[in-house]
Amino acid sequence: KTGMIGGHSFGGVTAIATSARDERIKATFGMDPWTWAINEDIDAGTFKLKQPQLYLVSEGFTPDVQKVFEYDTIEYLKKIQETCESHKTEMLLIKDTHHLH
């Protein structure tokens, strides 16, 4: 069986990480995924996706969260898309919004 996988926040990055390891997954979507769990692998160039991807993201996290995680999720998602074997990638930004828990 094959299918797609997706999730929101930590569930979004879980879906992305699972996609990198499971060939049955044919597409990935994430809604404001927190990439912190895979940032080291992205920076090292060892994290790669083959599947088409769709990300729906807010402009950022709330200030209290942003001060703890000093990285730009959107930039990390762009890095994933740039190294993806599939050229079917899309990121939709919802302006004037912040990630809430």
Secondary structure, DSSP 8 states (H G I E B T S, - for coil): --EEEEEETHHHHHHHHHHHH-TTEEEEEEES--GGGTHHHHHHT-----S-EEEEEEEEE-HHHHTTS-S-HHHHHHHHHHT-S-S-EEEEEEEEEEE--
